[in-house]
Amino acid sequence: MTYALVHAKLVKGSRVKKNNRESIIGKVIAKLRGMGTFMLVTFAVSLPALAEPTAQSQRVIHQQLKTDVIDIQAEHLTAKYWLNKLPAPDKVLMSQQEISAFNQTLVNTNPYITDPLAIKPVLTKSLLLGKINQISSIPSSARHFANKTPLTESDYQELRDKVNLAAITEANSVAYGLVTRRSVLRKFPTWQRAFKLNDDDTIDHELDLFQESGIFPGEVVAVLHNSKDGLWSLVQAYNYLAWMPSKDLAIGEKDQIAQFNKAAHFITITGGKVFVDIPRNAQNNEAELLQLDMGVRLPLVTHLELSLNDSSNNDSLYNVNGQNPYANHIVRFPTKNSFGKLAFTTLSIPKSKDVTVGTLAMTQGNIIKQSFKFLGERYGWGHDFNGRDCTGFIGEIYKSFGLLMPRNSGQQAKSDYGYNIRFQMPINEQLQAKSKHEQDTLIELQYKKKQQGLESLQVGDLLYLPGHVVMFLGMDKGQPYIIHDVKDYKVLQENGQLYEGVLNGVSVTPLQPMHDYVNQLSVIKRLAYSTSQGDLSHNNH
């Protein structure tokens, strides 16, 4: 039996009378019944009568977005919509030379950015203890297991035992390594998850408070210490100190790691997630799927390097991993040899994948394009759930331009890099000591300063509030829109009632209706290189 889908198009305001339209539909139905055809009839408005759906009509249907997110239409969820608003989408905001200088300045002056290879090869007992206690201290507030049972002093003692404090000596050797796969950074050397018990006696299982961050292939780390069971390593990455699974890193010589890290010719992953097949056993059709996230940087293997592998055998030139390499980027990738030490293998990344040679130009157009590659990705606290959180989202976007930043939103907000507008609301005690008139005056001054700051926003500007960061996307119908990786959704409705929902992913929202976002706004930051720090309100360029 054949199936026919008949669209009976009823044109709003059409001169065809209702009974005539019904007669037309009836005739179509009768004809199809006579053909022995099973039929599904659907009705649509504002489309030509009895015509096939056009591309334009399909777009109209698509744009009828149903969502509880306030002031959002389907066009807001496309990069093209915001790109079309830019007067100069390809204007370079920071050159590669400026970005390199920006990064070096952070390494030299920012307390949250470190060159792991610059860490001394031996740490004193007090210094190492200080670093361990920095990350693996017992939390001041209660933590609970998934079944709501609180962690006890005995539980924490067991975790501290895993930290292996007994192995610390007066002089402790530091090793250096490269990360070989996407992995995790944890507060303690354990997979045990810990949660907060909410006021309503529920556990939010999506916020594992022992999860600190993610770490990615090719990242350099200094290995400061190992857990008692040998399964975890305390590592210092460029912007974080925490425990990672030892199996996901390869220890090597500092010189070979530096050569890998400073390679002049490299590619940068510019897709949200790029997956590459690694053949393991062609005879048995075995392969491994490798995930490379935005911002991962890998050195290119040149034609000359391939020829030097075996000058007497042209297979190394024109047959890499069983393929002719001309349609691939051939990169050097960290792995382990049979002794468990750092070695390098060649990896073929198809040129069809979302990668770029070098880094992307830092332009407003590219900022928007990169941010939309994550749209809808699930929120993951500390890069949990194979995703990322608010600062991970921002950090990966800017890593695709080669620019580095501290890991956490509070660290980014406190830092003086770029141009900044800072809002300092008087604390309650100060307000209470003043008259009602003085209180109102202080609050009004801060409000006006925030409004001026919002009016000066440019695409890519970062807005910080306690525990969160968002990125300015553009203006639409007189209000600022943002893109951010966010869990909760709260807006104040026109009737004054607070509506609470969930976003739990990379989302586009208007800024001002988001509950307390403007009220708690503490910093607006524009990323730029300058030999001296600046006030954004006086540097609107």
Secondary structure, DSSP 8 states (H G I E B T S, - for coil): --EEEEEEEE-TT-SS-HHHHHHHHHHHHHHHHHTT-EEEEEEEESS-TT----HHHHHHHHT----SSTT--GGGGSHHHHHTT-S-TT-EEE-HHHHHHHHHHHHHH-TT---GGGS-SEEEHHHHHHHHHHHS---SS--B-TTS-B--HHHHHHHHHHTTGGG--SEEE-EEEEE-S-EEEESSSS----B-B-TTS-B-TT--TTEEEEE-TT-EEEEEEE-TTSSEEEEE-SS-EEEEEGGGEEEE-HHHHHHHHT-SSEEEE-SSEEEEEEEEEGGGTEEEEEEEETT-EEEB--HHHHHHH-TT-THHHH-BTTB-GGGEEEEEEEEE-TTSBEEEEEEEEETTSSEEES---EEHHHHHHHHHTTTT-BB-GGGGGGSB-HHHHHHHHHHTTT----SSHHHHHH---SEEEE-----HHHHHTS-HHHHHHHHHHHHHHHHHHHHT--TT-EEEETTEEEEEEEEETTEEEEEEEEEEEEEE-TTS-EEEEEEEEEEEEESTTBTTTTTT--EEEE----SS-EEGGG---
